[in-house]
Amino acid sequence: MPLSQSGLVTITDVELAGDLRSATVFVSILGTEIQQKNGLKYLRKKTRRFRAMVGRTVVLKYTPQLRFELDDSVARGNRVMEIIADLEQSFGAEDEAAS
């Protein structure tokens, strides 16, 4: 699977366990549902490579095990913004009609 079929991938957060042996990496993937699935699949497939990169870059006693999870907070935030915009439009229309 080419990476170009994976959408735009952004790391939004990393939660590191207290013992520093594991980390959950939250990612947001901009694109279609298929691109999101492909992107998450690609990240999970390359986990060993990413872990090796972390091990070379960060000095820790243990290199944490990485787990990639889809973060849908950006999509939820966008949906909330759409709802607010719709409400503003409907209230604006009611205010104009009342005038």
N, CA, C and O of each residue as an XYZ file, in Angstrom:
396
protein
N       0.854     -1.179      0.000
C       0.000      0.000      0.000
C       0.894      1.235      0.000
O       1.672      1.428      0.935
N       0.801      2.069     -1.022
C       1.577      3.308     -1.037
C       1.102      4.264      0.054
O      -0.083      4.323      0.383
N       2.052      5.005      0.600
C       1.719      5.960      1.654
C       0.769      7.029      1.135
O       0.000      7.590      1.915
N       0.801      7.330     -0.166
C      -0.079      8.359     -0.724
C      -1.552      8.007     -0.605
O      -2.406      8.888     -0.706
N      -1.866      6.735     -0.391
C      -3.253      6.307     -0.218
C      -3.678      6.353      1.238
O      -4.739      5.843      1.600
N      -2.848      6.966      2.071
C      -3.095      6.947      3.513
C      -3.595      8.261      4.068
O      -3.789      8.352      5.281
N      -3.812      9.268      3.275
C      -4.273     10.545      3.780
C      -3.149     11.310      4.461
O      -1.994     10.883      4.442
N      -3.490     12.433      5.056
C      -2.527     13.277      5.757
C      -2.505     12.870      7.226
O      -3.512     12.991      7.924
N      -1.362     12.391      7.691
C      -1.236     11.856      9.045
C      -0.579     12.893      9.946
O       0.467     13.448      9.609
N      -1.206     13.153     11.105
C      -0.671     14.082     12.095
C      -0.700     13.413     13.456
O      -1.717     12.842     13.849
N       0.419     13.479     14.183
C       0.451     12.980     15.556
C      -0.152     14.064     16.433
O       0.346     15.190     16.464
N      -1.222     13.731     17.147
C      -1.912     14.729     17.962
C      -1.550     14.639     19.439
O      -1.637     15.634     20.159
N      -1.143     13.447     19.899
C      -0.813     13.293     21.311
C      -0.070     11.985     21.502
O      -0.198     11.058     20.702
N       0.712     11.923     22.575
C       1.387     10.687     22.966
C       1.208     10.532     24.468
O       1.537     11.432     25.240
N       0.686      9.387     24.870
C       0.553      9.071     26.294
C       1.579      8.011     26.635
O       1.535      6.895     26.118
N       2.497      8.370     27.506
C       3.563      7.469     27.909
C       3.207      6.845     29.249
O       2.805      7.546     30.177
N       3.356      5.531     29.350
C       3.055      4.832     30.600
C       4.030      5.281     31.684
O       5.131      5.742     31.381
N       3.632      5.150     32.925
C       4.451      5.574     34.051
C       5.806      4.893     34.107
O       6.786      5.502     34.538
N       5.878      3.633     33.675
C       7.152      2.908     33.693
C       7.975      3.145     32.422
O       9.059      2.580     32.277
N       7.472      3.971     31.505
C       8.139      4.354     30.263
C       8.369      3.185     29.303
O       9.188      3.285     28.390
N       7.656      2.092     29.504
C       7.851      0.929     28.638
C       6.856      0.860     27.483
O       7.046      0.081     26.548
N       5.815      1.653     27.540
C       4.845      1.652     26.441
C       4.305      3.055     26.233
O       4.262      3.875     27.150
N       3.899      3.301     25.010
C       3.349      4.613     24.664
C       2.217      4.423     23.667
O       2.303      3.607     22.749
N       1.163      5.189     23.865
C       0.068      5.222     22.913
C       0.206      6.502     22.113
O       0.219      7.600     22.670
N       0.308      6.352     20.803
C       0.472      7.484     19.900
C      -0.876      7.733     19.226
O      -1.371      6.886     18.483
N      -1.463      8.894     19.490
C      -2.746      9.239     18.883
C      -2.482     10.012     17.607
O      -1.719     10.978     17.595
N      -3.125      9.573     16.528
C      -2.936     10.209     15.235
C      -4.276     10.644     14.664
O      -5.310     10.010     14.879
N      -4.221     11.734     13.938
C      -5.377     12.202     13.190
C      -5.027     12.023     11.720
O      -3.949     12.423     11.281
N      -5.925     11.431     10.970
C      -5.665     11.186      9.556
C      -6.739     11.890      8.745
O      -7.918     11.542      8.803
N      -6.308     12.879      7.995
C      -7.215     13.650      7.162
C      -7.396     12.935      5.834
O      -6.426     12.681      5.121
N      -8.616     12.618      5.510
C      -8.910     11.915      4.269
C     -10.190     11.117      4.407
O     -10.934     11.267      5.376
N     -10.430     10.280      3.440
C     -11.623      9.433      3.457
C     -11.472      8.349      4.518
O     -10.391      8.149      5.071
N     -12.561      7.662      4.790
C     -12.523      6.580      5.775
C     -11.538      5.491      5.345
O     -10.843      4.914      6.182
N     -11.479      5.216      4.063
C     -10.543      4.205      3.545
C      -9.104      4.667      3.751
O      -8.244      3.877      4.142
N      -8.839      5.962      3.485
C      -7.497      6.501      3.701
C      -7.119      6.445      5.176
O      -5.963      6.185      5.512
N      -8.079      6.687      6.053
C      -7.806      6.607      7.487
C      -7.436      5.183      7.891
O      -6.479      4.968      8.634
N      -8.201      4.218      7.397
C      -7.898      2.816      7.709
C      -6.539      2.421      7.155
O      -5.758      1.752      7.832
N      -6.253      2.842      5.901
C      -4.963      2.527      5.287
C      -3.816      3.173      6.062
O      -2.772      2.553      6.266
N      -4.011      4.415      6.489
C      -2.972      5.121      7.235
C      -2.669      4.449      8.558
O      -1.505      4.271      8.916
N      -3.709      4.076      9.287
C      -3.530      3.400     10.570
C      -2.874      2.038     10.371
O      -2.015      1.634     11.154
N      -3.282      1.339      9.327
C      -2.692      0.034      9.008
C      -1.204      0.195      8.689
O      -0.384     -0.611      9.127
N      -0.859      1.226      7.933
C       0.530      1.486      7.568
C       1.370      1.792      8.809
O       2.468      1.257      8.965
N       0.856      2.646      9.686
C       1.584      2.994     10.911
C       1.817      1.757     11.770
O       2.912      1.559     12.296
N       0.805      0.940     11.910
C       0.936     -0.265     12.723
C       1.923     -1.248     12.092
O       2.647     -1.949     12.799
N       1.947     -1.293     10.769
C       2.876     -2.168     10.061
C       4.321     -1.713     10.281
O       5.223     -2.546     10.368
N       4.543     -0.429     10.369
C       5.889      0.138     10.504
C       6.269      0.433     11.961
O       7.234      1.156     12.209
N       5.533     -0.110     12.910
C       5.776      0.175     14.324
C       7.213     -0.146     14.738
O       7.828      0.633     15.466
N       7.746     -1.258     14.297
C       9.113     -1.627     14.675
C      10.118     -0.586     14.194
O      11.059     -0.240     14.907
N       9.910     -0.098     12.992
C      10.827      0.922     12.453
C      10.740      2.209     13.274
O      11.765      2.798     13.615
N       9.515      2.647     13.591
C       9.346      3.864     14.398
C       9.962      3.678     15.782
O      10.580      4.597     16.318
N       9.795      2.502     16.353
C      10.362      2.224     17.672
C      11.885      2.292     17.627
O      12.516      2.816     18.546
N      12.468      1.768     16.567
C      13.924      1.829     16.413
C      14.392      3.281     16.294
O      15.428      3.650     16.847
N      13.630      4.096     15.575
C      13.976      5.513     15.434
C      13.913      6.220     16.791
O      14.782      7.027     17.121
N      12.884      5.910     17.566
C      12.762      6.498     18.903
C      13.944      6.055     19.759
O      14.515      6.864     20.491
N      14.313      4.782     19.674
C      15.417      4.251     20.462
C      16.746      4.919     20.145
O      17.578      5.095     21.035
N      16.954      5.293     18.888
C      18.189      5.977     18.496
C      18.178      7.449     18.888
O      19.235      8.047     19.086
N      16.994      8.033     19.000
C      16.881      9.466     19.233
C      16.753      9.831     20.705
O      17.351     10.808     21.157
N      15.982      9.056     21.453
C      15.682      9.372     22.850
C      16.452      8.414     23.757
O      16.417      7.199     23.559
N      17.139      8.960     24.741
C      17.917      8.138     25.665
C      17.026      7.734     26.838
O      16.690      8.549     27.698
N      16.654      6.458     26.848
C      15.850      5.873     27.921
C      16.414      4.493     28.237
O      17.079      3.878     27.403
N      16.151      4.022     29.421
C      16.595      2.676     29.778
C      15.914      1.643     28.876
O      16.549      0.693     28.418
N      14.631      1.836     28.629
C      13.859      0.958     27.758
C      13.268      1.791     26.626
O      12.828      2.921     26.836
N      13.263      1.226     25.437
C      12.568      1.879     24.332
C      11.106      1.462     24.410
O      10.806      0.268     24.391
N      10.200      2.414     24.496
C       8.793      2.043     24.700
C       8.186      1.308     23.503
O       8.522      1.562     22.347
N       7.284      0.393     23.829
C       6.460     -0.243     22.809
C       5.465      0.814     22.340
O       4.870      1.511     23.162
N       5.283      0.937     21.041
C       4.385      1.950     20.493
C       3.075      1.317     20.056
O       3.053      0.244     19.454
N       1.994      1.996     20.370
C       0.665      1.568     19.919
C      -0.001      2.780     19.275
O      -0.124      3.834     19.900
N      -0.424      2.627     18.048
C      -1.052      3.721     17.316
C      -2.565      3.611     17.408
O      -3.141      2.548     17.175
N      -3.199      4.730     17.752
C      -4.660      4.800     17.864
C      -5.155      6.025     17.101
O      -4.506      7.071     17.088
N      -6.294      5.879     16.478
C      -6.896      6.977     15.735
C      -7.536      7.965     16.703
O      -8.336      7.581     17.556
N      -7.181      9.230     16.566
C      -7.736     10.301     17.404
C      -8.785     11.029     16.573
O      -8.456     11.704     15.597
N     -10.036     10.889     16.959
C     -11.109     11.520     16.191
C     -11.533     12.857     16.790
O     -12.579     13.391     16.420
N     -10.747     13.401     17.700
C     -11.130     14.659     18.348
C     -11.179     15.818     17.363
O     -11.989     16.730     17.530
N     -10.329     15.803     16.339
C     -10.352     16.877     15.346
C     -11.664     16.827     14.566
O     -12.293     17.860     14.338
N     -12.074     15.635     14.160
C     -13.339     15.487     13.434
C     -14.518     15.889     14.308
O     -15.451     16.543     13.841
N     -14.474     15.496     15.581
C     -15.556     15.888     16.494
C     -15.576     17.401     16.681
O     -16.645     18.011     16.709
N     -14.403     18.005     16.809
C     -14.323     19.463     16.947
C     -14.861     20.173     15.730
O     -15.558     21.180     15.850
N     -14.539     19.650     14.541
C     -15.067     20.241     13.308
C     -16.583     20.129     13.264
O     -17.261     21.057     12.821
N     -17.116     19.017     13.714
C     -18.574     18.824     13.727
C     -19.228     19.823     14.677
O     -20.275     20.385     14.354
N     -18.631     20.051     15.837
C     -19.163     21.027     16.788
C     -19.152     22.416     16.160
O     -20.111     23.172     16.316
N     -18.080     22.761     15.452
C     -17.993     24.070     14.801
C     -19.071     24.218     13.722
O     -19.640     25.297     13.557
N     -19.351     23.136     12.990
C     -20.414     23.176     11.984
C     -21.769     23.423     12.639
O     -22.569     24.210     12.134
N     -22.028     22.760     13.751
C     -23.296     22.930     14.466
C     -23.431     24.365     14.955
O     -24.500     24.964     14.837
N     -22.355     24.918     15.501
C     -22.394     26.305     15.975
C     -22.663     27.259     14.821
O     -23.446     28.198     14.960
N     -22.014     27.022     13.675
C     -22.232     27.881     12.507
C     -23.681     27.792     12.036
O     -24.282     28.804     11.674
N     -24.243     26.580     12.040
C     -25.645     26.409     11.641
C     -26.576     27.142     12.596
O     -27.536     27.778     12.162
N     -26.299     27.056     13.889
C     -27.119     27.757     14.875
C     -27.021     29.269     14.698
O     -28.028     29.971     14.788
N     -25.827     29.767     14.448
C     -25.654     31.203     14.237
C     -26.447     31.673     13.015
O     -27.050     32.746     13.032
N     -26.439     30.862     11.960
C     -27.195     31.221     10.757
C     -28.689     31.231     11.035
O     -29.399     32.150     10.626
N     -29.163     30.208     11.730
C     -30.604     30.138     11.991
C     -31.057     31.250     12.941
O     -32.134     31.816     12.752
N     -30.255     31.568     13.952
C     -30.601     32.672     14.840
C     -30.497     34.019     14.134
O     -31.273     34.930     14.421
N     -29.548     34.152     13.217
C     -29.409     35.376     12.430
C     -30.616     35.588     11.528
O     -31.089     36.712     11.362
N     -31.115     34.491     10.944
C     -32.293     34.569     10.082
C     -33.542     34.949     10.912
O     -34.390     35.716     10.457
N     -33.634     34.395     12.135
C     -34.781     34.719     12.992
C     -34.729     36.172     13.424
O     -35.768     36.829     13.489
N     -33.535     36.695     13.723
C     -33.386     38.085     14.121
C     -33.774     39.038     12.988
O     -34.397     40.073     13.223
N     -33.395     38.673     11.747
C     -33.750     39.517     10.585
C     -35.252     39.491     10.357
O     -35.847     40.514     10.019
N     -35.877     38.318     10.541
C     -37.320     38.212     10.343
C     -38.089     38.996     11.408
O     -39.158     39.539     11.128
N     -37.556     39.055     12.607
C     -38.218     39.777     13.697
C     -38.102     41.306     13.526
O     -38.913     42.063     14.058
N     -37.086     41.736     12.781
C     -36.876     43.189     12.616
C     -37.841     43.812     11.681
O     -37.783     45.019     11.449
